[in-house]
Amino acid sequence: MAETSLVAFRGWPSEALEFYEGLTADNSKTYWTAHLSVYETQVREPMAQLLADLEPEFGPGKIFRPYRDVRFSKDKSPYKTHLGAWLEAGGYIQLSADGLAAGSGMYQMAPDQLDRYRRAVADERTGQELTAVIEAIERARIQVQGHGSLKTVPRGYPKDHPRLALLRHKGLVTWKEWTPAAWLGTAAAGRRIVDFLRTSRPLRQWLDDTVGPSTAQR
C-alpha cells in the first residue's frame, strides 16, 4: 500500500473558517455570491489538495456539493455550513466554523447489511474481534459510536446478550473533532486526518469483512 505524503496540502487559512462564520450568520445567495472566490480558493481548493495527497493510500475522494437539498426540509437555507468530502476506501472529512472533523465506518446500513452485522456481532469469534477493535481505537482517543440505535434488543436476539449495545446499532462509525487552532493552517491538519484514518482502519476492515456492501436490488 502506498504511503501517504502530503505534497500539495498546506492546511486551511483563517479565511476558510471566517467564510463559514459569515455563512452561518447570513445563509443567503447574496453572501454566497459575494464570497464565492473565498470559498473556491480558501475552502474548496485546500480540500481538493488534501484528497489528492490522500488518494494513494485511501483511494479517490469526492467533495460534496455545497447546496442543501431543501425539498423536504422546513429549513430552506440554501447552503451547507460545512464542507464535506468522502474517500473511496472509507472515510469522511468535514470543515466548518467549528473546526475539523473526520469519520469512518458504515453510517447507515441497508437491511441486508444490518442482518449480517448483527449476526457477526452475536457470533462469539467475530463479536469479540469487534470488541477488541473498538477498545483499541478508543484507547487512541477516537470515539466509536452507533447510529440509528434501537432502544431495545433486536428481534431474535437474547435480552442479556453480552454485546447488546452493539447489536442495537444500525450504523457504526469512528468520529473525531478538532477545534480551530494554529495547526489547522498547516500540513499538520492533513497528518491528523491520516493518523485518524489509519487508526480507524481496523473497524472499517472488520465491517468490510463481515458486513460488506449491500447486495439488495435497488
ZIDA-V686682 format. One record per run of one state. SS is the DSSP state (~ for helix, > for strand, _ for the rest). FROM is the first residue (numbers start at 1). LEN is the number of residues. Records with the same first field share a line. If there is no record, write none. Layout:
SS: FROM-LEN, FROM-LEN
//
This chain:
_: 1-13, 26-3, 35-1, 59-2, 64-3, 68-11, 80-2, 88-4, 97-2, 107-4, 123-1, 140-3, 148-16, 168-3, 179-3, 186-2, 211-8
~: 14-12, 29-6, 36-23, 111-12, 124-16, 164-4, 182-4, 188-23
>: 61-3, 67-1, 79-1, 82-6, 92-5, 99-8, 143-5, 171-8
//
